[in-house]
Amino acid sequence: MATIEAWYMANAVVDQTAENRTEPNHPVTISDLRDLGVIHWHIPPVGDYPAKAVPWEPKDGIQDKQLAAIRESRGYNYADIITCSEECLPDYHNKLKAFFEEHIHSDEEVRYILKGSGYFDVRDLKDRWIRIRLSAGDLIVLPEGIYHRFTMDTKNFTHAMRLFKGVPVWTPINRPADTHLSRERYLQRFQPLEEELSLRSTIVSCLRGFFAQGWCLGSSGAMACRVTSKASGVVNAPVLVTPSGVPKEQLQEEDLFLLAAGSGELLKLPTKSAPKAARLTVSRAAKVSDSAAVFQAVFERRSDVTAICHIHSVPAIVAAENKEVLRIRDSEMIKGLGVSGDGVLVVPIIDNKATEPDLVPDLIRALQRYPSCPAVLVRDHGAYVFGSSAEKAKIATECLGFLLDLEIRRSREEVVEAPRKRLRRGPAVVLLDVEGTTTPISFVKEKLFPYAATAVDSWIQTANLADVAKEFEKQCKEDQVPFIWSKEEVLRLTKEWIAKDRKVPALKDLQGKLWKAGYEKGELKGEMFEDTPEAMAAWVAAGKRVAIFSSGSREAQRLIYQYSDKGDLTSYLSAYFDPKSAQASKQEAKAYEEIALSMGINPSEGLFCTDVLGEAQAARKAGWQAVLLKRPGNAPLPESHGFREATSLLDV
């Protein structure tokens, strides 16, 4: 079946008849157009049609059953035929200018291209232009109220049929028309669907992240978000809720339920012709999460809450022991839950019940007593965390996770006697290099870099290069060399920079994307020296914080420890730094000064472990202590360098 081609347009249009694609090209699918209400059929024209007929009805010899069926099913009872060309359309050039004025109609705009070709441009819900190429056989329906325009292409010829319901009204309503009833009806119909699509993606991303932190193991954990719009507001907004029984690392966007506000009833599934967000069906989930009753209770009583995260974490359970209310002060992270830095975070605690719906009465009483609380802990169960948006609920959950973990560590320290106090002597922060320190150089040189150089070939064929190309262009400007926006240029530079082991942000960010895919597919596994996890565990047990400073991106650092051959080591790590976040290279003292500020320590309280003399010298210049690691495969160190050496992190 033939289809149409569509793409996002460049911002500046010099020649309206040109393709005006973005660089690089950003294609738009039929499904994407359907989400905006744009419908398309391809019907090869049957017979010959007059150059102009106003109105027009089929005659003998021009019979098209598919076109007749569409006209009947959609109620098109008027049609005419026109030809747009310099020869056939009076005042042709002024008419083209008028067609290209951005406007809406108070009814559908329907065009069936009989001969020739042209472009319809439509605005998406983020106000970006999409250009749609139409040629003979294409029948397109633009919904009432969508901003659009029409232009000829360079061939300057279009022979088309116009279809209409009732008496035809061709008057355009030029932009601005945001207050026009047709525009408002369009936004009421399609804007919530755009919001729903975005929220589905956000919910899946949040819960996969919580699973990685160990907060939603098995099939536990849940999340709910109100799908708000101008039409529904917050109170009447339907609610997206996660399913029961689906492991969160396997959760898909189509697994989420859409429930009616208040009643919690499952909304009817629409027809296949509906926009993509509404067409999603529940593929594996048999029932809505048991947390739905709690979510509905919170939404009914808190108009300021549009998203709720539910986690089952060990710190949430331990922190709730022997308390009725959790109060935390003097911590920067309480700001993430909407509490001022000099305020007090108050989190009520309720008892667990046999089922989650049984929690509702106690939860309501907690909300009545603490009407603005940002979360509720459930003893021996977990936590419910609230946010004014999905993103803020995610941030609040992560900040609460940090604070609960900190509370547990502090409570343990209160009962530790002299042996533990002795262990706490020395540096407060141990900062580690990666290559040649925690990880063999051979892994980076022989596995990581070659993997990225190979994987980029397939990745680049389907990737959206806009952000990557922008960073590459920025680096080329610094290098004072030309840059061409193309897949080929990005591919060439990637391989060249990898071969030269260039430590530039543009390359490190791209490598991080490629390595992430490799780790998640199981094609990569970070190699660690045998002493690395044991040393990290001992430092953390002694109350020290462990952080990473590498020329690789922070994302790449996190991945190598999360997917290591010694298991997930990220629980031992407090922070990750790269030259971008440290605002200087690893051989500049400024980097270590910035890291000390970020970690909240005096430089003298930090110890940096590396295999590179220049890095150790820079750290010492900033006031840090430093140790040089002698590992298999590391470059030899010069004599009399003046630093302590170690062959194992256990000796540091």
Number of C-alpha atoms within 10 A of each C-alpha: 5 10 15 17 13 22 20 23 21 18 11 9 12 8 10 17 16 13 18 18 18 15 14 14 16 16 16 16 13 14 14 15 20 17 24 24 20 19 19 19 18 20 18 17 18 14 11 10 19 11 12 17 14 12 12 16 12 11 8 6 9 13 13 14 10 13 18 12 11 12 17 11 9 10 13 16 14 17 20 17 22 20 21 21 18 12 10 14 14 11 10 14 12 10 13 17 13 16 17 17 17 20 21 28 23 19 17 18 21 20 21 25 25 25 20 20 22 22 22 20 22 25 17 19 16 8 9 13 19 23 24 21 19 26 20 19 21 23 24 21 16 24 21 19 24 29 27 24 22 22 22 23 19 13 11 14 18 23 23 27 22 20 24 21 17 10 8 14 11 11 10 15 17 15 13 11 17 13 8 15 13 20 20 17 16 17 21 15 15 19 20 21 21 22 16 22 18 14 22 23 13 17 27 22 18 21 27 20 17 26 23 16 15 15 23 23 17 13 16 18 29 28 27 28 29 29 27 20 21 12 15 14 12 18 17 16 22 26 28 23 27 31 26 21 17 21 18 25 18 12 20 20 21 20 23 28 24 27 22 17 22 15 9 16 13 14 13 10 13 13 9 10 12 15 22 17 22 22 15 19 16 17 11 15 18 12 14 20 23 18 24 23 16 20 27 19 17 22 24 13 14 16 11 15 22 25 28 29 26 26 25 22 23 17 21 25 17 17 22 24 13 9 12 14 15 18 11 16 15 12 15 13 21 23 16 19 22 16 17 16 15 12 14 16 23 19 23 21 23 21 14 16 15 7 10 15 15 13 18 19 11 15 21 16 12 18 19 12 11 15 12 15 19 26 25 23 26 21 21 19 19 24 27 24 27 31 23 17 17 23 15 19 27 26 18 25 27 19 18 24 22 14 20 22 17 15 17 15 14 12 11 10 14 8 9 10 9 9 9 14 12 10 14 16 11 13 19 21 25 23 28 22 23 23 21 24 24 27 21 19 19 15 16 17 14 10 15 19 18 14 18 21 18 12 16 19 15 9 15 14 11 7 11 15 19 15 11 15 21 14 18 23 19 14 17 16 12 9 9 9 9 8 17 12 15 15 16 13 13 21 15 12 15 23 19 13 16 18 12 9 12 14 15 17 19 22 23 22 18 20 24 20 16 20 24 19 15 18 17 12 10 10 10 20 23 22 20 22 17 14 14 17 21 13 18 23 16 14 21 18 15 18 18 22 20 22 21 21 26 20 21 22 26 21 18 23 22 20 23 24 25 19 20 20 16 17 13 17 19 19 14 20 18 14 17 21 26 24 21 15 16 21 16 16 19 22 17 20 20 18 23 30 22 18 24 22 12 13 16 11 15 16 24 16 16 26 24 23 27 25 25 22 19 13 22 25 20 21 26 21 16 20 19 23 22 24 22 23 25 19 19 12 10 16 12 11 14 8 6 6 11 11 14 11 18 16 14 17 20 14 10 16
